[in-house]
């Protein structure tokens, strides 16, 4: 089985040695649901506890110039942990892999995603209802419980276009990108100044992303709902 069109590949940011429980869950779920092994990659280029000072300093600079975009900072940008820096490095490695493979559309998930059994049909239905030419970035999870305003009784699965805002990502545990957007972001990504969600808010704004959020979200963040202890 492949991913629903137009998704080409899934990259999961997971260190199998350091996160064996998460890796085991992910591989079992993917196998159970018949996903071909050539349509996903579980990868980790570095890990927070083993990230060298030299590499961390090369990847992170909280004072980097943010022009021409007005500065929007979170409250932790000047005190990033090595685990947070390593997540940015691993995200960029997945983005580079997607570009090198010449994919058109790629999903990038963090290691703590949790799937419901109906994730695949919901994903297929969502992708089929979204005009390909109108988007660059899609958010399909809301681990921070950030959701678009809508009537309480409206439970339909709907894409909300996010316009004229700096905040694109909600959370970064489950994202879908046009690979040409990844290619643009990689030209300005390092050194990062923020944790990954805020860094991508800046990068997506800088590169003019056409962003959509799927609501209700179709994937859960294990570290947000208490299944996993956060590693950041």
C-alpha positions in Angstrom: 0.0 0.0 0.0 1.1 3.5 -0.8 0.1 6.9 0.8 -2.9 8.6 -0.7 -2.1 10.9 -3.7 -0.3 13.2 -4.0 1.9 12.2 -0.9 5.1 10.5 -2.0 6.9 9.7 1.2 6.8 9.8 5.0 9.9 10.8 7.1 9.7 10.0 10.8 12.2 11.7 13.1 13.0 8.9 15.5 16.2 7.4 16.9 15.6 3.7 17.1 18.3 3.2 19.7 17.3 6.1 21.9 13.6 5.7 21.4 13.0 2.0 21.1 9.4 2.0 22.4 8.4 4.7 19.9 10.2 3.0 17.0 8.5 -0.3 17.8 5.1 1.2 17.9 5.6 3.1 14.6 7.0 0.0 12.7 4.2 -2.2 14.0 1.5 0.3 13.0 2.9 0.8 9.6 3.3 -2.9 9.0 -0.2 -3.7 10.3 -1.7 -1.2 7.9 0.2 -2.5 4.9 2.4 0.5 4.2 5.2 -0.5 1.9 8.6 -0.1 3.4 9.8 2.0 0.5 7.2 4.7 1.2 8.5 5.7 4.7 11.9 6.4 6.3 12.6 6.3 10.1 15.7 8.5 10.6 17.7 10.5 13.1 20.9 12.4 12.2 21.7 13.3 15.8 20.2 13.2 19.3 20.1 15.8 22.0 22.2 14.0 24.7 25.0 13.2 22.2 24.9 16.5 20.2 28.3 18.1 20.3 28.7 21.7 21.5 30.4 22.6 18.1 27.5 21.3 16.1 24.9 22.9 18.3 26.7 26.3 18.1 26.9 26.0 14.3 23.2 25.2 14.0 21.8 27.7 16.5 22.0 31.5 16.8 19.2 33.3 18.7 20.6 36.7 17.5 20.4 35.9 13.7 18.9 38.7 11.7 15.2 38.1 10.9 14.7 40.8 8.3 12.7 41.4 6.2 10.1 39.6 8.5 9.2 41.4 11.7 10.6 39.6 14.6 8.3 37.3 16.5 10.0 35.5 19.3 8.7 32.9 21.8 9.9 33.1 25.4 12.5 30.4 25.1 14.4 31.4 21.9 17.5 32.5 23.8 17.8 29.3 25.8 17.2 26.4 23.5 18.1 22.9 24.8 20.3 20.6 22.8 17.2 18.3 22.3 15.4 21.2 20.7 18.4 22.0 18.5 18.7 18.4 17.5 15.1 18.3 16.4 15.7 21.2 14.0 18.8 19.4 12.7 16.8 16.2 12.1 14.0 18.0 10.5 16.4 19.6 8.0 17.9 16.2 7.3 14.5 14.9 6.4 13.8 17.9 4.2 17.1 17.4 2.4 16.3 13.7 1.9 12.9 14.6 0.3 14.6 17.1 -2.0 17.3 14.7 -3.0 14.7 12.0 -3.7 12.9 14.4 -6.0 9.6 13.9 -4.2 6.8 16.3 -4.8 5.0 16.0 -1.5 6.4 14.7 1.8 5.1 14.1 5.3 7.4 14.8 8.2 6.3 13.3 11.6 8.0 13.4 15.0 8.6 10.2 16.9 5.6 10.6 19.3 2.8 10.5 16.8 -0.1 8.2 17.6 -2.4 6.9 14.9 -6.0 5.9 15.1 -7.1 2.9 13.0 -9.0 5.2 10.6 -6.1 7.5 10.0 -5.5 6.4 6.5 -9.0 6.8 5.1 -9.3 10.2 6.9 -6.0 11.2 5.3 -7.1 10.0 1.9 -10.4 11.9 2.2 -8.6 15.1 3.3 -6.1 15.0 0.5 -8.8 14.4 -2.1 -10.7 17.4 -1.0 -7.8 19.9 -1.2 -6.9 21.5 -4.5 -3.2 20.6 -5.2 -2.3 24.0 -6.7 -3.5 26.0 -3.7 -1.3 24.9 -0.8 2.3 24.6 0.4 2.0 23.4 4.0 -0.6 21.3 5.8 -1.1 20.8 9.5 -2.9 17.6 10.4 -2.3 17.5 14.2 -3.0 19.9 17.0 -1.1 18.6 20.0 -1.2 22.0 21.6 -5.0 22.0 21.2 -4.9 24.9 18.8 -7.9 24.6 16.5 -9.7 27.0 14.2 -12.9 28.6 15.5 -16.0 26.8 14.4 -19.5 26.0 15.6 -19.6 23.4 18.4 -22.0 21.2 16.5 -20.0 21.2 13.3 -17.9 18.0 13.3 -17.2 17.8 9.6 -13.6 17.3 8.4 -12.7 20.7 6.9 -9.6 22.4 5.8 -9.1 25.9 7.1 -6.9 28.3 5.2 -4.6 30.2 7.5 -4.2 33.7 6.1 -2.4 36.9 7.2 -0.9 35.3 10.3 2.6 34.5 11.4 1.5 31.2 13.1 1.4 28.3 10.5 2.4 25.2 12.4 0.2 24.7 15.6 2.6 21.8 16.5 5.2 20.1 14.4 4.5 16.4 15.2 2.6 15.8 11.9 3.1 18.0 8.9 2.8 17.8 5.1 4.9 19.9 2.7 5.2 20.5 -0.9 8.9 19.6 -1.5 9.5 22.8 -3.4 8.6 24.7 -0.2 11.1 22.5 1.7 13.7 23.4 -0.8 13.1 27.1 -0.3 13.2 26.8 3.5 16.5 25.0 3.4 18.2 28.0 1.8 17.5 30.1 4.9 17.0 27.5 7.7 20.4 27.6 9.4 21.3 28.9 11.8 18.0 28.5 13.6 16.9 31.0 16.1 13.9 29.2 17.6 12.5 25.8 18.5 11.1 24.0 15.5 7.5 25.1 15.5 8.5 28.8 15.9 11.3 28.5 13.4 9.0 27.1 10.8 6.5 29.8 11.5 9.2 32.3 10.5 10.4 30.3 7.5 6.9 29.6 6.1 6.0 33.3 6.5 9.3 34.3 4.9 8.6 32.0 1.9 5.0 32.9 1.4 3.4 29.6 2.4 -0.2 28.9 1.5 -1.1 27.1 4.7 -4.1 24.9 5.7 -5.1 23.2 8.9 -7.3 20.1 8.9 -10.0 20.1 11.6 -10.7 18.0 13.5 -7.0 16.9 13.5 -6.5 13.3 12.4 -3.4 12.4 14.4 -2.5 12.6 18.1 0.7 13.8 19.8 1.7 11.2 22.4 3.7 13.6 24.5 0.8 16.0 24.6 -1.8 13.4 25.7 0.3 11.7 28.3 1.2 8.5 26.5 4.9 9.5 26.2 7.1 11.6 28.4 8.4 14.6 26.3 12.0 14.4 25.3 12.4 18.1 24.7 
